[in-house]
């Protein structure tokens, strides 16, 4: 933690002032340090890299007419490559500062990829600084790249590139903080990464100073919990809660665009109790699992198949009118009728009855479309089962 009497100034590998922390300081009025060596030598900022070739720490002062002199130390923080080297000045009115070894140890062991991203006028966006942890995070010799943004995007999972690109553009447009979660392809594995950066605005453009950290463990746990909260553990279909949420979302989309119809299939296994009574619940579970997998294999990725009761299932068909929904329902009914389920030497078959409802028949609300589908399902049961109504 930087106290109220301390300022921390960072410089890149050519002596350019990158950032200040602690006391708000207008660095535009400063161009040099005074060396506290008894001779009051002047060390200009561009001279820092050459002057510190053979040393890692210098006692320095920063003085102006508007404040008390700050005394402290200038440290060289070396990366594994020459252009990774940067310099940090820690100054205070008391002149106290941590030892150089402590500061270097913090940089070397921090589990984050530190960076500075620049997008100056008339120049391509690029990383003007990357810490060594980039290589651990991305599994490649990242720091040796040309540090162009296009090279960085090649390391991002293809599905997430557009999201990251848009997040960067929005942050630059608003000159606001940037943050994003995305995946990176790390050799044979995929990692989740969280990035956060703050803007520093100047006359020549905006630079972002920030970090990237590995959040894979947290993210995979989060995704696991989400899956457990939305998936029926026996069949792998969605559960009732998720089904209601999705149906509501699809109907909202229909309200915004009446040409976008939504259909709902209410599916019930015929005489399912007979299977449990005759063969036992293990066979009943196998029937539910087998037929559920069969249906999920034969629907679109955009469809939502859910277990809403014991042997009661529903299928949401986005962008589907009633005529198309009837064809889909009949296809599913026929596939189930032709399927034999084998379990521990026994073979059984089962049929299903399906009730169909759609927004093009006047159903506009969740309750209405579910009631219409259930009513059609009941009519199918009354008329002999193994049919579509």
C-alpha positions in Angstrom: 0.0 0.0 0.0 1.4 3.4 -1.0 1.0 5.9 1.9 -0.1 9.6 1.6 3.5 10.8 1.5 4.9 8.4 -1.1 4.9 8.5 -4.9 5.8 5.5 -7.2 6.9 6.3 -10.7 7.5 3.6 -13.3 9.6 4.0 -16.5 9.9 1.7 -19.5 13.1 0.3 -21.0 14.0 3.5 -22.7 13.4 5.8 -19.8 9.9 6.9 -20.7 7.6 7.7 -17.8 4.8 5.1 -17.9 2.7 5.8 -14.8 2.6 7.3 -11.3 0.9 5.9 -8.2 0.2 7.5 -4.8 0.3 11.2 -4.7 -1.1 12.8 -7.9 1.9 14.2 -9.7 2.1 16.1 -13.0 5.2 14.4 -14.5 5.2 16.7 -17.5 7.1 19.3 -15.3 9.9 16.8 -14.5 12.6 15.6 -16.8 15.3 14.4 -14.4 16.3 13.1 -11.0 19.1 14.5 -8.7 21.5 11.8 -7.7 21.9 11.8 -3.9 25.6 11.0 -4.1 26.9 14.2 -2.5 27.6 15.8 -5.9 24.1 16.7 -6.9 24.5 15.2 -10.4 21.5 15.4 -12.8 20.1 12.2 -14.2 17.7 12.8 -17.0 15.0 10.2 -17.6 16.2 9.1 -21.0 19.7 8.5 -19.5 18.3 6.1 -16.9 18.8 2.8 -18.9 22.4 3.5 -19.8 23.4 4.9 -16.4 21.9 1.8 -14.7 23.5 -0.8 -16.9 25.7 -2.0 -14.1 23.7 -1.2 -11.1 20.2 -2.0 -9.8 19.6 0.8 -7.3 20.3 4.5 -7.0 19.5 7.0 -4.3 17.7 9.9 -6.0 15.6 13.0 -5.3 12.9 14.8 -7.2 12.5 18.5 -6.5 10.4 21.4 -7.6 9.4 24.8 -6.4 5.8 23.7 -5.5 6.5 20.9 -3.0 9.0 19.5 -0.6 11.8 17.4 -2.1 11.1 13.7 -2.4 13.9 11.4 -1.5 14.1 7.7 -2.3 15.5 5.1 -4.7 15.4 4.3 -8.3 15.3 0.5 -9.0 16.0 -1.5 -12.1 13.6 -4.4 -12.5 15.1 -6.9 -15.0 13.0 -9.2 -17.1 14.4 -12.2 -19.0 15.0 -10.1 -22.0 16.6 -6.7 -22.4 13.4 -5.0 -23.6 11.5 -6.3 -20.6 13.6 -4.2 -18.2 11.8 -1.4 -16.5 12.6 1.1 -13.7 10.6 2.0 -10.6 11.3 5.1 -8.4 9.8 5.0 -4.9 10.1 8.4 -3.3 8.7 10.0 -0.1 9.3 13.0 2.1 10.8 10.6 4.6 13.0 9.0 2.0 12.1 5.5 3.0 11.7 2.7 0.4 11.8 -1.0 0.3 15.0 -2.7 -0.7 15.6 -3.4 -4.4 15.5 -7.2 -3.8 12.1 -7.0 -2.4 10.7 -5.0 -5.3 12.3 -7.3 -7.8 10.9 -10.4 -6.0 7.4 -8.9 -6.2 7.6 -8.5 -10.0 9.1 -11.9 -10.5 6.6 -13.8 -8.5 3.4 -11.9 -9.1 0.9 -14.4 -10.6 -0.4 -12.0 -13.2 0.6 -10.8 -16.7 1.3 -7.1 -16.4 1.0 -5.0 -19.5 0.9 -1.6 -21.1 -1.2 -1.3 -24.2 -0.9 1.8 -26.4 -2.9 3.1 -29.4 -1.3 6.4 -30.3 -2.4 8.5 -33.3 -1.1 7.2 -36.7 0.2 4.0 -35.1 -1.0 0.5 -34.9 -2.2 -0.6 -31.5 0.5 -2.5 -29.6 1.8 -3.7 -26.3 4.6 -1.4 -25.2 5.3 -3.7 -22.2 4.6 -7.3 -21.3 5.8 -9.1 -18.1 7.3 -12.6 -18.3 4.1 -14.1 -16.9 2.6 -13.8 -20.3 4.5 -16.9 -21.4 3.2 -18.9 -18.5 -0.4 -17.7 -19.1 -0.4 -18.3 -22.9 2.0 -21.2 -23.1 4.0 -19.5 -25.9 7.0 -17.2 -26.2 4.6 -14.3 -26.1 7.0 -11.6 -25.0 9.1 -12.2 -28.1 6.2 -11.3 -30.4 6.1 -8.0 -32.1 3.7 -7.1 -29.4 1.1 -6.1 -32.0 -2.5 -6.5 -31.0 -3.1 -8.8 -34.0 -0.5 -11.3 -32.6 -2.2 -11.3 -29.3 -5.6 -12.1 -30.8 -4.2 -15.2 -32.4 -3.7 -16.6 -28.9 -7.4 -16.1 -27.9 -9.9 -18.8 -28.4 -11.6 -18.3 -31.8 -15.1 -18.2 -30.2 -14.1 -15.3 -27.9 -12.1 -13.1 -30.3 -15.0 -10.9 -31.4 -16.1 -10.4 -27.8 -12.6 -9.3 -26.7 -12.3 -7.0 -29.7 -15.6 -5.3 -29.0 -14.7 -4.8 -25.4 -11.4 -3.1 -26.3 -13.1 -0.9 -28.9 -15.8 0.2 -26.4 -13.3 1.0 -23.7 -11.2 3.1 -26.1 -14.2 4.9 -27.4 -15.4 5.8 -24.0 -11.9 6.1 -22.5 -13.1 3.9 -19.7 -11.7 1.0 -17.8 -11.4 -2.3 -19.7 -12.3 -5.7 -18.3 -13.2 -8.9 -20.0 -13.3 -12.7 -19.4 -12.2 -14.9 -22.3 -10.5 -18.2 -23.1 -7.0 -18.7 -24.5 -5.7 -21.8 -26.2 -2.7 -22.9 -24.2 -1.0 -25.8 -26.0 -3.2 -28.8 -25.3 -5.5 -27.1 -22.8 -7.8 -24.1 -22.7 -7.5 -21.5 -19.9 -10.0 -18.9 -18.8 -8.4 -15.4 -18.3 -9.7 -12.3 -16.7 -8.2 -8.9 -17.8 -8.6 -5.5 -16.3 -6.9 -2.2 -17.3 -7.2 1.5 -16.6 -6.8 4.3 -19.2 -4.1 7.0 -19.1 -5.0 9.8 -21.5 -2.4 12.1 -23.0 -2.1 14.4 -26.0 -0.7 11.7 -28.3 -3.3 9.1 -27.4 -4.5 6.7 -24.7 -2.5 3.9 -23.1 -3.9 1.2 -20.9 -2.1 -0.2 -17.9 -3.4 -3.5 -16.6 -3.1 -7.2 -15.9 -4.3 -10.6 -17.0 -4.8 -13.5 -14.5 -5.7 -17.1 -14.8 -9.2 -17.8 -13.5 -9.6 -21.3 -14.9 -10.3 -23.0 -11.6 -12.9 -20.4 -10.6 -14.5 -20.4 -14.0 -14.8 -24.1 -14.4 -16.3 -24.4 -10.9 -18.8 -21.6 -11.9 -19.7 -23.4 -15.1 -20.1 -26.7 -13.2 -22.5 -25.1 -10.7 -24.5 -23.5 -13.5 -24.7 -26.8 -15.3 -25.8 -28.6 -12.1 -28.4 -26.0 -11.5 -29.9 -26.2 -15.0 -29.4 -29.9 -16.1 -31.5 -32.9 -15.0 -28.9 -35.4 -13.7 -30.7 -38.5 -14.9 -31.4 -37.6 -18.5 -29.0 -34.8 -19.3 -32.0 -32.7 -20.5 -32.6 -29.2 -19.0 -34.6 -28.9 -15.8 -38.0 -27.2 -15.4 -36.5 -24.0 -14.0 -34.2 -23.4 -17.0 -37.1 -24.4 -19.3 -39.4 -21.7 -17.9 -36.6 -19.1 -18.2 -35.9 -20.0 -21.8 -39.5 -20.1 -22.8 -40.0 -16.7 -21.4 -37.0 -15.4 -23.3 -38.2 -16.8 -26.6 -41.7 -15.3 -26.1 -40.1 -11.9 -25.4 -38.2 -12.2 -28.6 -41.5 -13.0 -30.4 -43.1 -9.9 -28.9 -40.3 -7.8 -30.3 -40.6 -9.5 -33.7 -44.0 -11.0 -34.3 -42.7 -12.8 -37.4 -40.4 -14.8 -35.1 -42.7 -17.6 -34.0 -42.1 -20.0 -31.1 -43.5 -23.5 -30.8 -43.8 -25.8 -27.8 -44.0 -29.6 -27.7 -45.4 -31.3 -24.6 -44.1 -34.9 -24.6 -45.3 -37.7 -22.4 -44.2 -41.4 -22.3 -47.2 -43.7 -22.9 -48.0 -46.2 -20.1 -44.6 -45.6 -18.5 -45.8 -46.8 -15.1 -46.2 -50.3 -16.6 -42.5 -50.5 -17.4 -41.6 -49.5 -13.8 -44.0 -52.0 -12.4 -43.0 -54.9 -14.7 -39.3 -54.4 -15.0 -38.3 -52.1 -12.1 -37.2 -48.5 -11.8 -33.7 -49.2 -13.2 -35.2 -50.2 -16.5 -37.5 -47.1 -16.3 -34.5 -44.9 -15.8 -32.8 -46.5 -18.8 -35.8 -45.8 -21.0 -35.9 -42.2 -20.0 -32.1 -41.8 -20.6 -32.2 -43.6 -24.0 -35.1 -41.7 -25.4 -33.8 -38.4 -24.1 -30.5 -38.9 -25.8 -32.3 -39.9 -29.0 -34.4 -36.7 -29.0 -31.5 -34.4 -28.1 -29.5 -36.0 -31.0 -32.2 -35.1 -33.5 -33.0 -31.5 -32.6 -31.2 -28.2 -33.3 -28.7 -26.6 -31.0 -31.0 -23.7 -30.6 -33.9 -25.9 -29.4 -34.4 -26.5 -25.7 -35.3 -30.0 -24.5 -36.3 -30.2 -20.8 -37.6 -32.7 -18.2 -40.5 -30.9 -16.6 -41.9 -33.8 -14.6 -41.3 -37.6 -13.9 -41.9 -38.8 -17.4 -43.0 -35.5 -18.8 -40.8 -33.5 -21.2 -41.1 -30.3 -23.2 -39.3 -29.1 -26.3 -39.0 -25.4 -27.2 -38.6 -24.7 -30.9 -37.5 -21.1 -31.6 -38.2 -19.6 -35.0 -40.7 -22.4 -35.8 -44.4 -22.0 -36.7 -47.1 -24.6 -35.9 -46.9 -26.3 -39.3 -43.1 -27.0 -39.0 -43.6 -27.9 -35.3 -46.1 -30.6 -36.3 -43.6 -32.1 -38.7 -40.8 -32.1 -36.1 -43.1 -33.7 -33.5 -44.1 -36.5 -35.9 -40.5 -37.2 -36.7 -39.6 -37.5 -33.0 -42.7 -39.7 -32.4 -41.7 -42.1 -35.2 -38.1 -42.3 -34.1 -39.1 -43.2 -30.5 -41.6 -45.9 -31.8 -38.9 -47.6 -33.7 -36.4 -47.7 -30.9 -35.7 -50.7 -28.8 -34.1 -50.3 -25.3 -31.8 -53.1 -24.1 -30.9 -53.5 -20.5 -29.5 -56.5 -18.7 -30.7 -58.9 -21.3 -34.2 -57.4 -21.5 -35.5 -55.5 -24.5 -38.4 -53.1 -24.3 -40.0 -50.4 -26.5 -42.2 -47.4 -25.7 -44.2 -44.8 -27.5 -44.8 -41.1 -26.8 -47.7 -38.7 -27.2 -47.0 -35.1 -28.2 -49.1 -32.0 -27.9 -48.1 -29.0 -30.0 -48.7 -25.3 -29.4 -47.4 -22.2 -31.2 -47.5 -18.4 -31.1 -49.0 -18.4 -34.6 -52.2 -19.9 -33.0 -52.6 -17.0 -30.6 -50.4 -18.1 -27.6 -48.5 -15.1 -26.4 -47.7 -15.8 -22.7 -45.8 -18.7 -21.0 -48.9 -19.9 -19.2 -51.1 -19.8 -22.3 -48.7 -21.7 -24.6 -48.0 -24.4 -21.9 -51.7 -24.8 -21.3 -52.4 -25.1 -25.0 -49.7 -27.8 -25.4 -50.9 -29.7 -22.4 -54.5 -29.6 -23.7 -53.3 -31.0 -27.1 -51.3 -33.7 -25.2 -54.4 -34.7 -23.2 -56.4 -34.9 -26.5 -53.7 -37.2 -27.9 -53.9 -39.5 -24.8 -57.7 -39.6 -25.0 -57.6 -40.6 -28.7 -55.3 -43.6 -28.2 -51.8 -42.4 -27.5 -48.7 -42.6 -29.7 -49.8 -39.6 -31.8 -49.3 -35.9 -32.4 -52.0 -33.4 -31.7 
